[in-house]
């Protein structure tokens, strides 16, 4: 990993008027998420939950993009490193075959996202530019999504032979036929279409994104804390009654069958794709 990134805080944290702002901070790599960032996000969310003065949380990305998803090719990729884990899973490092990614992704992807979805304080994703693959998971766990008019959403991992990212909320965030289109084509969905489909709460000009998101967070923060907690729990409970959690468990196993199948036939868990080829696939033709 480059020395500059070792010294850099990959997640920034600040509080303004009862609103915590958690910012992914790897703009050079479009805020690609390595494990270091994932655990730093978890620590920042914990900090916000522990602070009684914080009533709402905004998740943001520094630079031009919210996030390009999981880190599959930067100098800071740390898939082979051990970390102090947040869940009761054992360390994935040096585990054989499919166990390596299955254990890691239970912890840093599916497990973390479920943990963050259950944060008792309202969360808002503030999205500009790219929100691709693993970044969808971060936006989808938030209670609201406010998008800039230059934002776009995509999950192109079918190109890897994988049926969507690990936190598989696609058919809950989108109508089923649209979710199939979203995955089977892997193309960018602009912010205005995401709004029309109900995946995004509001679309604003890029220049107004921060101010508008802070204003919405401020109105939420004026509500009684316990009322906010119970409202989140109520809606999340309805989603789970509709099968969200069990569907996600099933697709997570399909996801890992795909990783193992890829490795058997090509020697690559990602089907021979890397960050460069995935980025190229997302550029408009």
Buried (B, 14 or more C-beta within 10 A) or exposed (E): EEEEBEEBEBBBBEBEEBBBBBBBBBBBBBBBBBBBBBBBBBBBBEBBBEBEEBBBBBBBBBBEBBBBBBBBBBEBBBBEEEBEBBEEBEBBEEBEEBBBBBBBBBBBBBBBBBBBBEBEBBBBBBBBBBBBBBBBBBBBBBBBBBBBBBBBBBBBBBBBBBBBBBBBBBBBBBEEEBBEBBBEEBBBBBBEBBBEBEBBBBBBEBEEBBEBBBEBBBEBBEEEBEEBBEBBEEEBEEEEEEEBBEBBEEBBEEBBBBBBBBBEEEEBBBBBBEBEBBBEEBEEE
